[in-house]
Amino acid sequence: MGKGPILIDTREIDRLVLGLKGFEDEVGEATFHALKRTIEHVKTQTGRIVSKEYSIPQKMVKETFKGGLKTKNSSSGLEVNLLSIGRTLTLARFPHSPIAPPARKKYKVKVAIKREGGRKVITSSPPPFIATTGAKTLDKIQFNVFRREGKKRLPIKPLFTLSIPQMITNEKVAERIQEAASKKLAERMEHEIIYRMTKIKTSR
C-alpha cells in the first residue's frame, strides 16, 4: 500500500461555480466531464512519471489501474477516484544480474530498482542468489532472486521490494502527478465551460 491518496486541487472549480451563478447544472456537467478526462490523463502520466523514477515499464503501472475508476455524483458532491492496486514486486521484475544462475559458485546479485544510480548490490543474510522458479512457460518468470531461510539448502524464499502503489505515492513522484493532474483539470474545466456557455449563447 502507498502512504496515502493523491488529491487534486479543486479550488478553481469552486471559483467557477461562484462566478457562474444560475448555471449550476452546466458547471456540474462540465466538472464531471473534465474530471473524467483528467483521470484518463493521470493514468497515462502516472505511468510515465513512475517509469522515469523506477526501473519498470509504463505498462506495468497502468495495469494496476484496471477496474479502478469510480465516479459518484450525489448531493454531497462529485467524486472521481482512480485506485492503483498491486502487490509488492519480486526483484526479478527489475533489471538484474546475473539473469540466470552462473557457473561460478560465488557472485553478487545486482538489481536496479530506481533508474538513478543503476544496479546496486543486494545485501542480505544469508546472501541472495539466482535460482529457477520452476515456471513451465516462457511468459512466466523463469528465474528469480532468492535467499535461504536458514543454514540448510532448503527452504528458500524470493526477495520482494516495493509495490507499484507505493511507488506512486512516493513523495517526489506524487508531487509530479499532482502537478500534472491540477494543470490538466484547469485546462479541461476551461474547455468544458466555454463549450457549454457557447451552446447556450447560440441557442438563444
VEXTOR-134204 format. One line per field, with one value per residue (C-alpha): residue in three letters; x, y, z. Coordinates in pm, 1 decimal, m for minus. Layout:
N
residu	c(ALA, ...)
px	c(X, ...)
py	c(Y, ...)
pz	c(Z, ...)
END
This chain:
204
residu	c(MET, GLY, LYS, GLY, PRO, ILE, LEU, ILE, ASP, THR, ARG, GLU, ILE, ASP, ARG, LEU, VAL, LEU, GLY, LEU, LYS, GLY, PHE, GLU, ASP, GLU, VAL, GLY, GLU, ALA, THR, PHE, HIS, ALA, LEU, LYS, ARG, THR, ILE, GLU, HIS, VAL, LYS, THR, GLN, THR, GLY, ARG, ILE, VAL, SER, LYS, GLU, TYR, SER, ILE, PRO, GLN, LYS, MET, VAL, LYS, GLU, THR, PHE, LYS, GLY, GLY, LEU, LYS, THR, LYS, ASN, SER, SER, SER, GLY, LEU, GLU, VAL, ASN, LEU, LEU, SER, ILE, GLY, ARG, THR, LEU, THR, LEU, ALA, ARG, PHE, PRO, HIS, SER, PRO, ILE, ALA, PRO, PRO, ALA, ARG, LYS, LYS, TYR, LYS, VAL, LYS, VAL, ALA, ILE, LYS, ARG, GLU, GLY, GLY, ARG, LYS, VAL, ILE, THR, SER, SER, PRO, PRO, PRO, PHE, ILE, ALA, THR, THR, GLY, ALA, LYS, THR, LEU, ASP, LYS, ILE, GLN, PHE, ASN, VAL, PHE, ARG, ARG, GLU, GLY, LYS, LYS, ARG, LEU, PRO, ILE, LYS, PRO, LEU, PHE, THR, LEU, SER, ILE, PRO, GLN, MET, ILE, THR, ASN, GLU, LYS, VAL, ALA, GLU, ARG, ILE, GLN, GLU, ALA, ALA, SER, LYS, LYS, LEU, ALA, GLU, ARG, MET, GLU, HIS, GLU, ILE, ILE, TYR, ARG, MET, THR, LYS, ILE, LYS, THR, SER, ARG)
px	c(0.0, 102.9, 137.9, m192.5, m417.3, m304.6, m555.9, m627.7, m674.9, m1036.8, m1032.7, m1054.5, m1382.8, m1520.5, m1431.3, m1605.3, m1920.5, m1928.6, m1874.3, m2147.0, m2449.8, m2758.4, m2564.7, m2506.4, m2627.3, m2390.6, m2099.7, m2178.4, m2185.3, m1866.1, m1695.8, m1794.6, m1653.5, m1342.7, m1266.7, m1312.0, m1074.8, m830.3, m832.2, m751.9, m467.5, m344.3, m331.9, m101.8, 113.2, 148.7, 291.6, 544.6, 640.6, 681.7, 882.3, 1121.0, 1187.8, 1177.8, 1307.9, 970.0, 776.2, 480.9, 255.0, 301.1, 198.9, m111.7, m221.0, m262.5, m548.8, m769.1, m1121.2, m1010.1, m1208.5, m1513.2, m1743.3, m2003.0, m2241.9, m2458.1, m2594.6, m2270.5, m2066.0, m1893.9, m1617.7, m1387.2, m1147.3, m867.9, m731.4, m398.2, m389.7, m76.3, 132.0, 495.0, 717.3, 992.9, 1340.6, 1311.8, 1066.5, 1357.1, 1676.3, 1915.8, 2234.5, 2309.1, 1987.4, 2039.0, 2248.4, 2614.4, 2865.1, 3081.0, 2979.6, 3042.1, 2881.0, 2695.8, 2336.1, 2276.7, 1934.3, 1825.8, 1508.2, 1549.1, 1680.8, 1916.5, 2234.3, 2186.9, 2221.4, 2322.2, 2445.4, 2170.6, 2290.5, 2105.9, 2188.3, 2209.6, 2328.5, 2089.0, 2127.1, 1960.3, 1754.8, 1486.5, 1122.4, 1010.4, 789.8, 669.2, 601.1, 811.8, 551.5, 623.9, 931.6, 1194.1, 1448.2, 1420.3, 1632.2, 1610.8, 1768.3, 1771.4, 1561.6, 1823.7, 2161.4, 2021.5, 1980.6, 1602.2, 1363.8, 1426.0, 1207.8, 1209.6, 1310.0, 1047.9, 1064.7, 808.4, 462.6, 357.4, 106.7, 398.4, 597.7, 305.7, 276.2, 648.9, 670.3, 870.3, 650.5, 322.4, 412.8, 471.2, 141.5, m47.9, 106.4, 11.8, m341.6, m408.0, m281.2, m493.6, m804.6, m774.4, m737.4, m1034.4, m1259.0, m1193.5, m1264.4, m1583.6, m1722.0, m1656.8, m1815.7, m2135.6, m2160.7, m2121.0, m2402.0, m2633.5, m2547.9, m2605.6, m2934.0, m3086.1)
py	c(0.0, 359.9, 632.2, 798.7, 936.2, 1185.4, 1470.7, 1719.5, 2086.4, 2178.3, 2541.2, 2653.1, 2465.7, 2640.6, 2979.0, 2891.0, 2788.7, 3122.1, 3313.6, 3130.2, 3167.7, 3041.5, 2789.0, 2528.4, 2240.0, 2335.4, 2372.2, 2034.0, 1863.5, 2039.5, 1935.1, 1572.1, 1551.5, 1750.0, 1515.7, 1203.9, 1338.3, 1440.7, 1094.4, 932.7, 1180.3, 1098.1, 725.5, 790.8, 1047.4, 828.6, 550.2, 790.5, 954.6, 630.2, 462.9, 759.1, 717.0, 336.3, 70.1, m68.6, m24.2, 214.3, m78.2, m237.7, 85.7, 136.9, m223.3, m158.0, 81.2, m187.1, m152.9, 128.9, 421.2, 507.5, 806.3, 927.2, 1217.1, 1283.8, 1568.8, 1567.4, 1637.9, 1486.8, 1232.4, 1060.3, 802.5, 617.3, 327.7, 154.9, m199.5, m412.4, m646.7, m599.4, m695.9, m953.6, m836.2, m1031.4, m764.3, m519.5, m523.1, m752.8, m950.2, m1225.6, m1314.1, m1689.3, m1891.2, m1851.8, m2134.7, m1983.7, m2051.3, m1702.9, m1395.8, m1081.6, m1011.6, m659.4, m501.6, m160.9, m69.9, 303.0, 432.1, 676.1, 501.9, 189.5, m162.2, m199.1, m499.7, m661.9, m742.9, m985.2, m1258.9, m1528.0, m1375.0, m1374.6, m1598.5, m1664.6, m1981.2, m2120.5, m2055.3, m2377.7, m2191.9, m2414.8, m2146.3, m1859.7, m1597.1, m1664.2, m1553.1, m1823.4, m1710.5, m1504.5, m1370.3, m1594.1, m1637.1, m1930.3, m1907.7, m2087.2, m2256.3, m2555.3, m2569.3, m2550.4, m2378.8, m2069.6, m1764.1, m1489.6, m1136.1, m863.3, m486.0, m205.8, m232.5, m0.5, 184.0, 260.3, 395.8, 617.5, 768.1, 827.5, 1197.0, 1300.3, 1102.6, 1209.5, 1578.5, 1539.3, 1353.8, 1621.1, 1895.7, 1716.8, 1647.3, 2002.1, 2152.0, 1917.0, 1976.1, 2353.8, 2312.2, 2075.9, 2289.0, 2595.2, 2397.9, 2236.3, 2562.4, 2757.5, 2479.2, 2480.2, 2857.2, 2886.7, 2633.5, 2834.4, 3160.2, 3018.2, 2852.5, 3182.1)
pz	c(0.0, m52.8, 207.6, 121.1, m153.2, m416.0, m417.1, m695.9, m610.9, m699.0, m583.6, m945.5, m978.8, m669.5, m816.5, m1143.1, m960.2, m775.2, m1098.9, m1288.5, m1063.7, m1239.6, m1446.6, m1175.5, m1396.0, m1677.0, m1434.9, m1278.4, m1618.2, m1722.8, m1399.6, m1444.8, m1798.0, m1704.7, m1415.1, m1629.2, m1894.9, m1624.7, m1468.8, m1804.2, m1844.0, m1493.2, m1574.8, m1869.7, m1690.3, m1381.0, m1596.0, m1745.5, m1417.0, m1223.5, m1501.8, m1507.5, m1136.3, m1111.3, m1348.1, m1453.6, m1780.2, m1807.7, m1898.0, m1555.7, m1383.2, m1596.3, m1543.7, m1169.1, m1253.8, m1411.1, m1278.1, m1052.4, m1196.5, m989.1, m1029.8, m782.6, m828.0, m522.5, m314.2, m115.8, m426.5, m725.9, m670.3, m916.5, m776.1, m950.4, m748.5, m803.8, m668.5, m666.7, m455.2, m363.6, m656.7, m657.4, m754.8, m1080.4, m1202.9, m1224.7, m1433.8, m1250.9, m1294.7, m1332.2, m1515.8, m1474.1, m1226.0, m1332.2, m1344.0, m1070.9, m710.7, m569.9, m724.9, m624.8, m722.3, m853.2, m908.3, m1043.3, m856.0, m919.8, m1250.0, m1083.2, m975.0, m1186.5, m1048.9, m686.9, m492.7, m285.3, 64.8, 287.8, 532.0, 407.0, 76.2, m222.3, m523.7, m859.8, m898.6, m1125.4, m1038.6, m1198.3, m1447.0, m1728.5, m1991.5, m2125.8, m2035.9, m1667.4, m1473.1, m1527.9, m1267.3, m950.9, m666.9, m359.9, m21.2, 220.4, 534.7, 740.5, 716.9, 528.2, 149.5, 181.9, 229.4, 16.5, m47.1, m314.7, m220.8, m253.8, m273.1, m328.1, m478.5, m761.7, m536.2, m302.3, m595.6, m699.3, m351.5, m318.2, m221.5, m527.4, m767.3, m603.9, m635.5, m1010.3, m1052.8, m860.4, m1072.2, m1395.3, m1269.0, m1148.1, m1473.5, m1685.0, m1474.5, m1514.9, m1893.2, m1922.3, m1699.6, m1913.4, m2230.5, m2097.8, m1955.6, m2277.2, m2480.2, m2274.7, m2245.8, m2623.9, m2675.4, m2450.1, m2630.0, m2977.9, m2879.6, m2767.0)
END
